[in-house]
Amino acid sequence: MSKHHIRRATADDFQAVMDIGDVLFGLDYLPQHYHTFIDDPNARSYVYLVGEEIVGFCSPHIIDNGTTFLMRGSRVKDGFRGQGIYGRLLKHVYDDFTDTDTIKRDVMTTNNVNYEKNGGLKKTHTFISKKETLNYGTKLTDVNLPVISADDRPKTFTAADMKLLLDCKESCEELFPDGKMVVAWLPLDLLPANLKYMVPPDSFALQSRADNTHVSLLTVASTVKCQRGLRYFCDVFGRDATSLRHHLVSHLHNARSLTEGFVVFEIIIETSLRVIAGDIMKDVGVPILDLAKQAMVLLEKPFG
């Protein structure tokens, strides 16, 4: 019988980890983020080997000033699933963090389908919040997008703006009612220590101010190259429906400027704006992508 072994992942493991396979139906973010995970001082990545073959991977991150444990990129190779490999990998990881006294919480995001079917999650985790996900897919070079006038165009939003926003209690309560900012499925406390994840250097973020004082709508986009093409996450924060059209169209223009190929345009939005967002996308002529109807669910449990 081949020996089973777990160790820290390295940059040289990239191809072997990629050979585990795409576990997100052509939308996998790990190929683009693998080396970032390896280099991130807030992360430790692990591989599970059977003999010399890497068959499992996960990358726990410690965020929120060291208080929160978050697992990312988890996967087990086809043919090795159902053998307890991931459970042993998780146990090894948790044991490795036992002496990290600052960690208080274990958070995760998942889709509503997985949450509803997985009774174990309901028993072990506390439900925090849910947002709707709308997926569209096309070559945006084939779409005649409407032009936005200079007066209607939302203003850009930077990491410096985010730092100021965190000091504005009224805006934070309006944009992040659950006290979390979830960017591309990554849940974050409203802390300056999380700025590099909230508005990454390669992101495209826009803001609207209803009264020229407080931010009433914020959208943050990040992208990954995947098997289907370009996956464009468009996270929407706030409930200002009057500004939503200008934001979405601006992001569509930005996505089109990034590639002439296929774009998976994923909107993550409050339930109250779901229908409005769907009508906007239909009106501008971007077809809905044939994916199962999903929502993003945020869960939490005590660490350990």
C-alpha positions as CSV (number, residue, x, y, z in Angstrom):
1,M,0.0,0.0,0.0
2,S,1.3,3.5,-0.9
3,K,2.4,5.7,1.9
4,H,0.1,8.7,2.8
5,H,1.8,11.9,3.7
6,I,0.9,15.6,4.3
7,R,3.3,18.5,3.9
8,R,3.4,22.2,3.2
9,A,2.9,23.1,-0.4
10,T,5.6,24.9,-2.4
11,A,5.7,26.9,-5.6
12,D,7.2,23.8,-7.3
13,D,4.0,21.9,-6.6
14,F,2.0,24.1,-8.9
15,Q,1.6,21.7,-11.8
16,A,0.9,18.7,-9.6
17,V,-1.8,20.6,-7.8
18,M,-3.3,21.7,-11.1
19,D,-3.4,18.1,-12.1
20,I,-5.8,17.4,-9.3
21,G,-8.3,18.9,-11.7
22,D,-10.8,21.8,-11.9
23,V,-13.4,21.4,-9.2
24,L,-15.5,24.4,-10.1
25,F,-16.9,23.4,-13.5
26,G,-14.6,25.5,-15.6
27,L,-14.6,28.5,-13.2
28,D,-11.7,27.6,-11.0
29,Y,-9.7,30.5,-9.5
30,L,-6.8,28.4,-8.1
31,P,-4.6,28.4,-11.3
32,Q,-4.3,32.2,-11.1
33,H,-4.1,32.5,-7.3
34,Y,-1.9,29.5,-6.4
35,H,1.4,31.4,-6.2
36,T,-0.3,34.3,-4.4
37,F,-1.5,31.8,-1.8
38,I,2.1,30.4,-1.5
39,D,3.6,33.9,-1.0
40,D,0.9,35.3,1.3
41,P,2.2,35.6,4.8
42,N,-1.4,35.1,6.1
43,A,-1.7,31.7,4.4
44,R,-0.3,28.2,4.7
45,S,-0.9,25.8,1.9
46,Y,-0.8,22.0,2.2
47,V,-0.7,19.0,-0.1
48,Y,-1.8,15.4,0.6
49,L,0.4,12.7,-1.1
50,V,-0.3,9.1,-1.8
51,G,3.1,7.7,-2.6
52,E,4.7,10.5,-4.7
53,E,1.3,11.7,-6.2
54,I,-0.3,14.8,-4.9
55,V,-4.0,14.0,-4.6
56,G,-5.3,16.8,-2.2
57,F,-4.7,20.5,-1.5
58,C,-6.0,23.2,0.7
59,S,-4.9,26.7,1.7
60,P,-6.0,28.0,5.1
61,H,-5.8,31.8,5.5
62,I,-5.7,33.7,8.8
63,I,-7.5,37.0,8.3
64,D,-9.2,39.7,10.4
65,N,-6.0,40.6,12.4
66,G,-5.4,36.9,13.1
67,T,-8.8,36.1,14.6
68,T,-10.4,34.3,11.7
69,F,-9.6,31.0,10.0
70,L,-10.7,30.6,6.4
71,M,-10.1,27.6,4.2
72,R,-9.6,28.3,0.5
73,G,-8.9,26.2,-2.7
74,S,-9.7,22.8,-1.2
75,R,-9.8,19.8,-3.5
76,V,-9.2,16.1,-3.8
77,K,-8.3,14.3,-7.0
78,D,-11.0,12.2,-8.7
79,G,-10.4,8.6,-7.9
80,F,-9.3,9.4,-4.3
81,R,-12.6,11.0,-3.1
82,G,-14.7,9.2,-0.5
83,Q,-11.6,7.7,1.1
84,G,-11.3,10.1,4.1
85,I,-8.4,11.9,2.5
86,Y,-9.9,15.4,2.9
87,G,-10.9,14.7,6.5
88,R,-7.3,13.6,7.4
89,L,-6.0,16.7,5.6
90,L,-8.3,19.0,7.6
91,K,-7.3,17.3,10.9
92,H,-3.6,17.9,10.1
93,V,-4.3,21.5,9.3
94,Y,-6.3,22.2,12.4
95,D,-3.7,20.5,14.5
96,D,-1.1,22.7,12.9
97,F,-2.9,25.8,14.1
98,T,-3.8,24.6,17.6
99,D,-1.1,26.8,19.2
100,T,-2.3,30.0,17.4
101,D,-4.1,31.5,20.3
102,T,-5.5,34.5,18.4
103,I,-7.8,32.5,16.2
104,K,-11.4,32.6,17.4
105,R,-13.6,31.8,14.4
106,D,-13.8,29.5,11.5
107,V,-15.7,31.1,8.5
108,M,-16.7,29.8,5.1
109,T,-18.8,30.8,2.1
110,T,-20.7,28.2,0.2
111,N,-23.6,28.1,-2.2
112,N,-27.1,27.6,-1.0
113,V,-27.4,24.2,-2.7
114,N,-24.5,22.8,-0.8
115,Y,-25.8,24.3,2.5
116,E,-29.3,23.0,2.1
117,K,-28.1,19.5,1.2
118,N,-25.4,19.3,3.8
119,G,-27.1,18.7,7.1
120,G,-23.8,18.7,8.9
121,L,-23.1,22.4,8.1
122,K,-26.4,23.4,9.7
123,K,-25.4,21.5,12.9
124,T,-21.9,22.8,13.1
125,H,-22.1,26.4,11.7
126,T,-24.1,29.5,12.4
127,F,-25.8,31.1,9.4
128,I,-24.6,34.7,9.1
129,S,-26.0,36.0,5.8
130,K,-27.0,35.2,2.2
131,K,-26.6,37.1,-1.1
132,E,-27.9,36.2,-4.5
133,T,-25.6,35.3,-7.4
134,L,-26.5,36.0,-11.0
135,N,-24.3,34.5,-13.8
136,Y,-24.1,35.7,-17.4
137,G,-21.9,34.6,-20.2
138,T,-21.0,35.8,-23.6
139,K,-18.3,37.5,-25.7
140,L,-18.9,41.1,-24.8
141,T,-17.4,42.2,-28.0
142,D,-20.6,40.9,-29.6
143,V,-22.8,43.0,-27.4
144,N,-23.7,46.6,-28.2
145,L,-23.4,48.1,-24.7
146,P,-25.1,51.4,-24.0
147,V,-22.9,54.5,-23.5
148,I,-22.8,56.1,-20.1
149,S,-22.6,59.9,-20.0
150,A,-19.9,61.5,-17.9
151,D,-22.5,62.9,-15.5
152,D,-23.9,59.4,-14.9
153,R,-20.7,57.5,-14.7
154,P,-19.9,56.2,-11.2
155,K,-16.7,57.5,-9.5
156,T,-13.8,55.2,-9.1
157,F,-13.1,53.8,-5.6
158,T,-9.6,53.1,-4.3
159,A,-8.0,51.4,-1.3
160,A,-7.5,54.8,0.1
161,D,-11.3,55.5,-0.3
162,M,-11.9,52.2,1.5
163,K,-9.8,53.2,4.4
164,L,-11.8,56.3,4.8
165,L,-15.1,54.4,4.4
166,L,-14.2,52.2,7.3
167,D,-14.2,55.3,9.5
168,C,-17.8,56.1,8.4
169,K,-20.2,54.2,10.6
170,E,-23.3,55.2,8.6
171,S,-21.9,54.1,5.3
172,C,-20.6,50.8,6.7
173,E,-24.0,50.0,8.3
174,E,-25.7,50.7,4.9
175,L,-23.3,48.9,2.7
176,F,-22.3,46.0,5.0
177,P,-25.3,45.4,7.3
178,D,-23.8,42.1,8.6
179,G,-20.5,43.7,9.5
180,K,-18.8,41.8,6.8
181,M,-17.5,42.7,3.3
182,V,-17.5,39.6,1.1
183,V,-15.4,40.1,-2.0
184,A,-15.3,37.3,-4.6
185,W,-16.7,34.9,-2.0
186,L,-13.9,36.0,0.5
187,P,-15.5,37.1,3.8
188,L,-13.7,40.0,5.6
189,D,-14.3,41.9,8.8
190,L,-14.3,45.7,8.4
191,L,-10.7,46.2,9.5
192,P,-7.9,48.2,7.9
193,A,-5.8,45.0,8.2
194,N,-8.0,43.5,5.4
195,L,-7.6,46.4,2.9
196,K,-5.4,44.4,0.5
197,Y,-8.2,41.8,0.2
198,M,-11.1,44.4,0.1
199,V,-9.8,46.4,-2.8
200,P,-7.0,44.4,-4.4
201,P,-4.5,46.3,-6.6
202,D,-5.9,44.7,-9.8
203,S,-9.6,45.3,-8.9
204,F,-12.0,47.8,-10.5
205,A,-14.2,49.5,-8.0
206,L,-16.9,52.1,-8.3
207,Q,-18.9,54.2,-5.9
208,S,-22.1,56.3,-5.9
209,R,-23.1,58.9,-3.3
210,A,-26.8,59.6,-2.9
211,D,-26.3,62.8,-0.9
212,N,-22.7,63.6,-1.9
213,T,-21.6,62.6,1.6
214,H,-22.2,58.9,2.2
215,V,-21.5,56.1,-0.2
216,S,-24.9,54.6,-1.1
217,L,-23.7,51.9,-3.6
218,L,-20.3,50.3,-3.9
219,T,-19.3,47.7,-6.5
220,V,-16.0,45.9,-6.5
221,A,-14.9,43.7,-9.4
222,S,-12.0,41.2,-9.5
223,T,-11.2,38.8,-12.3
224,V,-9.6,35.4,-12.8
225,K,-8.7,33.5,-15.9
226,C,-10.5,30.1,-16.0
227,Q,-11.2,27.3,-18.4
228,R,-14.4,29.1,-19.7
229,G,-12.6,32.3,-20.3
230,L,-12.5,35.4,-17.9
231,R,-14.5,35.1,-14.7
232,Y,-15.5,38.6,-13.7
233,F,-16.8,38.9,-10.1
234,C,-19.0,42.0,-9.6
235,D,-19.8,42.4,-5.9
236,V,-22.6,44.8,-5.2
237,F,-22.8,46.5,-1.7
238,G,-25.8,48.6,-0.7
239,R,-29.4,48.9,-1.9
240,D,-29.3,52.1,-4.1
241,A,-31.3,50.8,-7.0
242,T,-31.1,54.2,-8.9
243,S,-27.4,53.8,-9.4
244,L,-27.3,50.1,-10.1
245,R,-27.7,50.3,-13.9
246,H,-24.7,52.7,-14.3
247,H,-22.5,50.5,-12.2
248,L,-23.3,47.2,-14.0
249,V,-22.9,48.8,-17.5
250,S,-19.6,50.4,-16.4
251,H,-18.4,46.9,-15.3
252,L,-19.5,45.4,-18.5
253,H,-17.5,47.9,-20.4
254,N,-14.5,47.2,-18.2
255,A,-14.8,43.5,-18.7
256,R,-15.0,44.0,-22.5
257,S,-11.8,46.0,-22.3
258,L,-10.0,43.1,-20.7
259,T,-10.7,40.4,-23.2
260,E,-12.1,39.6,-26.6
261,G,-13.0,36.1,-25.4
262,F,-15.8,34.6,-23.4
263,V,-16.7,36.4,-20.1
264,V,-18.5,34.8,-17.2
265,F,-20.0,37.8,-15.5
266,E,-21.0,37.0,-12.0
267,I,-23.1,39.5,-10.0
268,I,-23.2,39.0,-6.2
269,I,-26.0,41.1,-4.8
270,E,-28.6,41.7,-2.1
271,T,-31.9,39.8,-2.6
272,S,-33.9,43.0,-2.8
273,L,-32.0,44.0,-6.0
274,R,-31.9,40.7,-7.7
275,V,-34.9,41.3,-10.1
276,I,-33.7,44.8,-10.9
277,A,-30.2,43.5,-11.8
278,G,-31.7,40.8,-13.9
279,D,-33.8,43.3,-15.8
280,I,-30.8,45.5,-16.4
281,M,-28.7,42.6,-17.9
282,K,-31.6,41.5,-20.0
283,D,-32.1,45.0,-21.3
284,V,-28.5,45.5,-22.3
285,G,-28.6,42.1,-24.1
286,V,-26.2,40.0,-22.1
287,P,-27.5,36.4,-22.0
288,I,-27.9,34.5,-18.7
289,L,-25.5,31.6,-18.2
290,D,-27.0,28.1,-17.8
291,L,-25.8,27.5,-14.3
292,A,-27.8,26.2,-11.4
293,K,-29.6,29.0,-9.5
294,Q,-27.4,29.7,-6.5
295,A,-26.9,32.1,-3.7
296,M,-23.8,32.7,-1.6
297,V,-24.2,31.7,2.0
298,L,-21.9,33.0,4.8
299,L,-21.4,30.6,7.7
300,E,-19.3,30.7,10.9
301,K,-18.4,28.5,13.9
302,P,-15.9,28.7,16.8
303,F,-12.4,27.6,15.8
304,G,-11.2,24.2,16.9
